[in-house]
């Protein structure tokens, strides 16, 4: 793997071979992938340099880009490729995506006409990719698979199961029954007509807007597949929060344009078939997205993806409430219903003043809580070296919030020594955070079961902070008990 300086040197050499001189090479913000992008200012124009060690994925991008460009589809042009195929140069489509327009609409409280028109232009061009781009496309270059088959579907569902569902011990399920539901869903989806190009990640962040026209990037994961998946990827992009009436309008627009384009194409898909399988694809895509958010957010700890989780959960709860599939998936529906338990865990509102979140947790079940504020976490105090009430029969069914457990802890000198040290450290940070205008501080207490010692100290320090700093908001979460309460700022 190359360092940034090595990548820049390679980019400069490739640009020089194009007959241009690289004046400035600047790294661009990272996204969900491992690819790294650089904006290159040459003596003639701006270009984009890319670095990706996955050579097979690069080969798919090169092949698809060449084919789409020859078909007249609006994609970046690949201008040069390094000898090892890891670094390449493409045309620069700017920084404005369709999602930038969406964000402005969300701030303003409604979708404006221009943004709606951009969605329609994007859907219209999507049809060209699906039908025109499909003709003659070399699917042998597709990565990681040439077609949207049963394995692709099961991979998406397993992604959800392992990267999101199994990260939540609060959700109970029978894995065998869930797998049976997955197989039934996959079998049904495979009945849909699928002789088209499937973009795979057709969402507003992958649609660049140049002169009020859409251009398209990140299609290297494309394959032969059905039509519905890409339409849903765009219109059910959870952070875009497209209103239901607008979503229906855009779906109707797509179907009308599809009928016009399909007149001379066989096999095509009727609007009846399109509608028949549509709810199943909605469910599949939302589960896949939640799996991606789990991997990028919960496992890799990337804030943007953590913040997206509640939007996906809410969409799935709507799907579960208004079930439109012609058959039931009882275990999957039971799982989705339980999402309401974990939803509050991911909903965070940026506070106007300092909020201190105090958590008790179990090292054995759940582990150290992630910091939903995006600051990377705060204090973690290990209470396992302290006297343990859980070893005594009379305390087995009680928690650190019960008077009997509190009296047991108060009698121990180690308790007060530990608490005094915690206070010194935490108060120092609170004083500093207040002075600097910071808005979030997290304090975590862990013990083996998250029931006695950690609950006692979380409750105690939360109360002490409230008494000594009434101007801050204190949130107390006993995670193993699923109990939360707060002291509001005065």
C-alpha positions in Angstrom: 0.0 0.0 0.0 1.4 3.4 -1.0 1.8 6.4 1.3 0.1 9.7 0.4 3.4 11.1 -0.9 4.0 8.0 -3.0 0.5 8.3 -4.5 1.0 12.0 -5.3 4.4 11.2 -7.0 2.7 8.5 -9.1 -0.2 10.9 -10.0 2.3 13.6 -11.0 4.2 11.2 -13.3 1.0 10.0 -15.0 -0.2 13.6 -15.5 3.2 14.5 -17.0 2.7 11.6 -19.5 -0.5 13.3 -20.5 1.5 16.4 -21.5 0.5 18.4 -18.4 2.2 19.5 -15.3 0.7 18.8 -11.8 0.9 22.1 -9.9 -1.1 21.1 -6.8 -2.3 17.6 -5.7 -4.8 17.8 -2.8 -6.4 14.8 -1.0 -10.2 14.8 -1.1 -12.5 13.8 1.8 -12.8 10.0 2.3 -16.0 8.2 1.8 -17.3 4.8 2.7 -14.8 3.0 0.4 -11.1 2.3 0.8 -10.4 4.2 -2.4 -8.4 7.5 -2.1 -9.1 10.5 -4.3 -6.9 13.5 -5.0 -7.8 16.7 -6.9 -5.1 17.7 -9.3 -4.6 21.2 -10.5 -2.5 21.1 -13.7 -1.3 23.9 -15.9 -4.3 23.3 -18.1 -7.3 22.1 -16.0 -8.4 20.2 -12.9 -8.3 16.4 -12.9 -9.1 13.6 -10.3 -6.4 11.1 -9.3 -7.5 7.8 -7.7 -5.7 5.1 -5.8 -7.2 1.7 -5.1 -5.3 -1.5 -4.4 -8.2 -3.7 -5.5 -7.1 -4.2 -9.1 -10.2 -6.3 -10.0 -12.5 -3.5 -8.9 -10.4 -1.1 -10.9 -10.6 -3.3 -14.0 -14.4 -3.3 -13.7 -14.5 0.5 -13.4 -12.2 1.0 -16.4 -14.2 -1.4 -18.6 -17.6 0.0 -17.6 -16.4 3.6 -18.0 -15.1 3.0 -21.5 -18.3 1.3 -22.5 -20.6 3.9 -21.0 -18.6 6.7 -22.5 -18.9 5.1 -25.9 -22.7 4.8 -25.4 -22.8 8.6 -24.7 -23.7 8.2 -21.1 -22.6 11.0 -18.7 -19.7 9.4 -16.8 -16.1 10.5 -16.1 -13.6 9.7 -18.8 -10.5 7.6 -17.7 -7.5 9.5 -19.1 -4.6 7.4 -17.9 -3.8 4.4 -15.8 -0.6 3.4 -14.0 1.3 0.3 -15.1 0.2 -1.6 -12.0 -3.5 -0.5 -12.5 -3.7 0.9 -9.0 -3.6 4.6 -9.8 -5.6 6.3 -12.5 -6.6 9.8 -13.7 -10.1 10.8 -14.7 -11.9 14.0 -15.6 -13.1 16.2 -12.8 -16.8 16.5 -12.4 -16.6 19.0 -9.5 -17.9 18.8 -6.0 -21.6 19.3 -6.2 -23.7 16.2 -5.9 -27.4 15.7 -6.0 -27.3 15.2 -2.2 -26.0 18.7 -1.8 -29.2 19.9 -3.4 -31.1 17.6 -1.1 -29.4 19.0 2.0 -30.5 22.5 1.0 -34.1 21.3 0.6 -34.0 19.6 4.0 -32.8 22.8 5.6 -35.5 24.8 3.9 -38.2 22.3 4.8 -39.3 21.3 1.3 -38.0 19.9 -2.0 -37.8 22.7 -4.6 -38.7 22.3 -8.3 -35.1 22.3 -9.5 -34.1 19.4 -7.1 -37.2 17.5 -8.2 -36.3 18.0 -11.8 -32.7 16.8 -11.1 -34.2 13.6 -9.6 -36.3 13.1 -12.7 -33.3 13.7 -15.0 -31.3 11.2 -12.9 -34.1 8.6 -13.2 -34.4 9.2 -16.9 -30.6 8.6 -17.3 -30.8 5.6 -15.1 -33.0 4.0 -17.7 -30.4 4.6 -20.3 -27.8 2.9 -18.1 -30.1 0.0 -17.5 -31.1 -0.6 -21.1 -28.6 1.1 -23.5 -25.6 0.6 -21.1 -26.6 -3.0 -20.7 -26.2 -3.8 -24.4 -22.7 -5.1 -25.2 -21.4 -4.6 -21.7 -18.7 -7.0 -20.8 -20.0 -8.5 -17.6 -17.0 -10.8 -17.3 -15.2 -7.7 -15.9 -17.8 -7.1 -13.2 -16.7 -7.1 -9.6 -17.3 -9.0 -7.4 -19.9 -10.9 -9.4 -21.4 -10.7 -12.9 -25.1 -11.0 -12.0 -27.5 -10.3 -9.2 -28.0 -13.9 -8.2 -29.0 -15.8 -5.1 -25.6 -15.5 -3.6 -25.7 -11.7 -4.0 -29.0 -11.5 -2.2 -27.9 -13.7 0.6 -24.7 -11.7 1.0 -26.8 -8.6 1.5 -29.0 -10.2 4.0 -26.0 -11.8 5.9 -24.3 -8.4 5.8 -27.4 -7.1 7.7 -27.4 -10.0 10.1 -23.7 -10.1 11.1 -22.8 -6.3 10.9 -26.0 -4.9 12.4 -28.3 -7.4 14.0 -25.7 -9.3 15.9 -24.2 -6.1 17.2 -27.4 -5.7 19.3 -27.9 -8.1 22.1 -31.1 -6.3 22.9 -32.7 -7.9 19.9 -33.7 -11.6 20.3 -34.2 -13.8 17.3 -34.0 -17.4 16.1 -31.2 -17.5 13.6 -32.5 -20.7 11.8 -36.0 -19.2 11.4 -34.5 -15.9 10.2 -32.4 -17.7 7.6 -35.5 -19.5 6.3 -37.2 -16.1 5.9 -34.1 -14.8 4.1 -34.2 -17.8 1.7 -37.9 -17.2 1.0 -37.3 -13.5 0.3 -34.4 -14.3 -2.0 -36.3 -16.9 -4.0 -39.2 -14.4 -4.6 -36.8 -11.6 -5.6 -35.1 -13.9 -8.1 -38.4 -14.2 -10.0 -38.2 -10.6 -11.1 -37.0 -9.9 -14.7 -33.2 -9.2 -14.5 -31.7 -8.7 -18.0 -30.6 -5.1 -17.4 -27.6 -3.3 -16.0 -27.9 -2.9 -12.2 -25.9 0.1 -11.0 -25.9 -1.3 -7.5 -25.2 1.9 -5.6 -27.4 4.4 -7.3 -27.8 7.1 -4.7 -27.6 10.9 -4.6 -24.0 11.1 -3.4 -23.0 9.3 -6.6 -24.7 11.7 -8.9 -22.6 14.8 -9.7 -24.4 17.9 -10.9 -22.6 19.8 -13.7 -24.4 22.7 -15.4 -27.6 21.4 -13.8 -27.2 18.0 -15.5 -26.5 14.7 -13.7 -23.3 12.8 -14.2 -22.6 9.4 -12.6 -19.8 7.9 -10.6 -19.1 4.8 -8.5 -20.7 2.2 -10.7 -17.8 -0.3 -10.5 -20.0 -2.6 -8.4 -22.6 -2.9 -11.2 -23.8 -6.2 -12.6 -26.6 -7.7 -14.6 -29.8 -7.5 -12.6 -33.3 -6.2 -12.1 -34.6 -2.6 -12.5 -36.2 -2.0 -9.2 -33.1 -2.1 -7.0 -31.5 1.1 -8.4 -34.8 3.1 -8.3 -35.2 2.1 -4.7 -31.5 2.9 -3.9 -32.1 6.5 -5.0 -35.6 7.1 -3.8 -35.3 5.3 -0.5 -31.9 6.8 0.4 -32.7 7.2 4.0 -30.8 10.4 4.8 -32.5 12.1 1.8 -35.8 11.8 3.6 -37.9 12.1 0.4 -41.6 12.7 1.3 -43.9 9.8 0.5 -46.0 11.8 -2.0 -42.9 13.0 -3.9 -41.4 9.5 -3.8 -44.6 8.2 -5.4 -44.5 10.9 -8.0 -40.9 10.0 -8.9 -41.7 6.3 -9.1 -44.6 7.1 -11.5 -42.3 9.3 -13.6 -39.8 6.5 -13.8 -42.3 3.9 -14.9 -43.7 6.2 -17.7 -40.2 6.8 -19.0 -39.4 3.1 -18.8 -42.4 2.3 -20.9 -41.2 4.7 -23.6 -37.7 3.2 -23.6 -38.9 -0.4 -23.5 -41.1 -0.3 -26.7 -38.3 -1.8 -28.8 -36.5 -3.7 -26.1 -37.1 -7.4 -25.4 -37.2 -8.8 -22.8 -38.4 -5.8 -20.9 -40.5 -5.5 -17.7 -44.1 -4.5 -17.5 -45.3 -2.0 -14.9 -47.3 -4.9 -13.3 -44.1 -6.9 -12.8 -42.3 -3.8 -11.6 -44.9 -3.1 -9.0 -45.3 -6.8 -8.0 -41.7 -7.2 -6.8 -41.1 -3.6 -5.7 -41.9 -4.0 -2.0 -39.5 -7.0 -1.7 -36.7 -4.9 -3.2 -37.5 -2.1 -0.8 -37.1 -4.5 2.1 -33.9 -6.0 0.7 -32.2 -2.6 0.0 -33.1 -1.2 3.5 -31.7 -4.3 5.2 -28.5 -4.1 3.1 -28.1 -0.4 3.9 -28.5 -1.1 7.6 -25.8 -3.8 7.3 -23.5 -1.2 5.6 -24.2 1.3 8.4 -23.5 -1.3 11.0 -20.2 -2.2 9.4 -19.0 1.4 8.7 -20.6 2.9 11.8 -20.6 0.3 14.6 -17.6 -1.7 13.6 -15.4 0.9 11.9 -16.7 3.8 14.1 -17.3 6.2 11.3 -19.6 9.0 12.5 -21.5 9.7 9.3 -22.7 6.1 9.1 -23.7 6.0 12.8 -25.8 9.1 12.3 -27.6 7.4 9.4 -28.8 4.4 11.4 -32.0 5.9 12.9 -33.2 7.0 9.4 -32.8 3.4 8.1 -34.5 2.0 11.2 -37.5 4.3 10.8 -37.9 3.3 7.1 -37.9 -0.4 8.1 -40.4 0.2 10.8 -42.7 1.8 8.2 -42.3 -1.2 5.9 -43.0 -3.6 8.8 -46.2 -1.7 9.7 -47.5 -1.5 6.2 -46.5 -5.0 4.9 -47.0 -5.3 1.2 -45.4 -8.6 0.4 -47.8 -11.4 -0.6 -46.4 -13.7 2.1 -45.2 -13.3 5.6 -41.7 -13.4 7.0 -42.5 -13.9 10.7 -39.0 -14.0 12.2 -37.7 -11.1 10.1 -40.8 -9.0 11.0 -40.2 -9.8 14.7 -36.7 -8.6 14.4 -37.7 -5.3 12.7 -40.4 -4.7 15.3 -37.7 -4.8 18.0 -35.7 -2.0 16.3 -37.9 0.4 18.2 -35.9 -0.7 21.3 -32.6 0.4 19.9 -33.8 3.4 18.0 -33.4 5.9 21.0 -29.8 4.7 21.3 -28.9 6.2 17.9 -31.1 9.3 17.9 -28.9 12.3 18.9 -29.9 15.9 18.9 -27.0 18.4 18.9 -27.3 20.1 22.4 -27.2 23.9 22.8 -25.1 23.6 25.9 -22.8 21.0 27.4 -24.4 17.6 27.7 -22.7 15.0 29.8 -23.7 11.4 29.1 -23.0 9.0 31.9 -23.3 5.3 31.0 -23.2 2.1 33.0 -22.3 -1.0 31.0 -21.4 -4.7 31.1 -17.9 -5.7 29.9 -19.3 -9.2 29.4 -22.4 -8.2 27.4 -22.2 -5.2 25.1 -18.8 -3.8 26.0 -17.7 -0.1 26.0 -20.5 2.1 24.5 -19.8 4.0 21.4 -20.0 7.8 21.5 -23.0 8.9 19.4 -21.9 12.5 19.6 -19.0 11.7 17.2 -16.2 12.9 19.5 -14.6 9.4 19.7 -15.6 8.6 23.2 -14.6 9.9 26.7 -13.8 8.4 30.1 -14.1 4.7 30.7 -13.8 3.6 34.4 -13.4 -0.1 35.2 -15.2 -0.9 38.4 -14.3 -4.6 38.5 -11.5 -4.2 41.1 -14.1 -2.9 43.6 -16.2 -5.0 46.1 -18.9 -6.8 44.1 -22.5 -7.0 45.6 -23.3 -9.5 42.9 -21.5 -12.2 44.9 -24.1 -12.1 47.7 -27.4 -13.9 47.3 -29.4 -10.9 48.8 -28.2 -8.6 46.1 -28.6 -10.9 43.1 -31.9 -9.5 41.9 -31.1 -5.9 42.8 -29.1 -3.2 41.0 -26.9 -0.2 41.9 -30.1 1.9 42.0 -31.5 0.0 45.0 -30.9 1.3 48.5 -29.5 -2.0 49.8 -26.8 -2.1 47.1 -26.0 1.6 47.6 -25.6 1.1 51.4 -23.3 -1.9 50.7 -21.1 0.2 48.5 -21.1 3.2 50.8 -19.7 1.0 53.6 -16.5 0.2 51.6 -13.5 2.6 51.8 -12.5 1.6 48.3 -15.7 3.0 47.0 -15.0 6.5 48.3 -11.3 6.5 47.2 -12.4 5.4 43.7 -15.2 8.1 43.5 -12.9 10.9 44.6 -10.4 10.1 41.9 -13.2 9.9 39.3 -14.5 13.3 40.4 -11.0 14.9 40.1 -10.6 13.7 36.5 -14.2 14.3 35.3 -14.6 17.8 37.0 -11.3 18.9 35.4 -12.7 18.0 31.9 -16.1 19.7 32.7 -14.4 22.9 33.7 -12.3 22.9 30.5 -15.2 21.9 28.3 -17.4 24.7 29.7 -14.6 27.2 29.1 -14.0 26.1 25.5 -17.7 25.9 24.6 -17.7 22.1 23.9 -21.1 20.4 23.8 -20.5 16.7 24.7 -18.7 14.7 27.3 -19.1 11.0 27.8 -18.3 9.2 31.1 -18.6 5.3 31.2 -18.6 2.9 34.1 -18.2 -0.8 33.4 -18.4 -3.9 35.5 -18.8 -7.6 34.7 -22.6 -7.6 34.4 -23.4 -3.9 34.2 -25.8 -4.4 37.2 -24.4 -3.3 40.5 -21.0 -1.5 40.7 -21.2 0.3 37.3 -24.8 1.4 37.9 -23.9 2.6 41.4 -21.1 4.8 40.2 -22.9 6.1 37.1 -25.8 7.1 39.2 -23.6 8.7 41.9 -21.4 10.7 39.5 -24.4 11.8 37.5 -26.0 13.2 40.7 -22.8 14.9 41.8 -22.3 16.5 38.4 -25.9 17.8 38.5 -25.4 19.2 42.0 -22.0 20.9 41.2 -22.8 21.9 37.6 -26.5 22.8 37.3 -25.8 24.6 34.1 -25.2 21.4 32.2 -27.5 18.6 31.1 -26.7 15.2 32.5 -28.0 12.0 30.8 -27.7 8.8 32.7 -28.1 5.5 30.8 -28.0 2.1 32.5 -27.4 0.1 29.3 -27.8 -3.4 30.7 -31.1 -2.5 32.3 -32.3 -0.4 29.3 -33.1 2.5 31.7 -32.4 6.1 31.0 -33.1 9.4 32.8 -31.8 13.0 32.7 -31.2 16.1 34.7 -32.0 19.1 32.6 -29.8 22.2 32.7 -31.0 25.1 34.8 
